[in-house]
Amino acid sequence: MPHTTLEMGTMDNFLNIPQDSVTCKIRAKRGFATHPRSIAERERRTRISGKLRKLQELVPNMDKQTSYSDMLDLAVEHIKTLQNEIQDLNKHLDNCTCGCKKTS
């Protein structure tokens, strides 16, 4: 406790600090980022996860435990297989003699 008037004045000056002069950082709760870059990164990760879930639904034999790189490898192989099937079907249709030729 201050005993003299001078000490009391100093204590008053110490306690009367303008609110503008002190920058107080408020920490966010754990798991709740407040920085715009962190928020943008979290949204980006959420979008990527959603797209990968859709990819899992479309590509056969893709489990939830499959890593991202393995998911992409499986998707590429599946697309190549589908492209080959389309080429084979088009060849078969071109060689067809039943009169069902495709119209372009």
Buried (B, 14 or more C-beta within 10 A) or exposed (E): EEEEEEEEEEEEEEEEEEEEEEEEEEEEEEEEBEEEEEEEEEEEEEEEEEEBEEBBEEBEEBEEEBEEEEBBEBBEEBEEEEEEEEEEEEEEEEEEEEEEEEEE
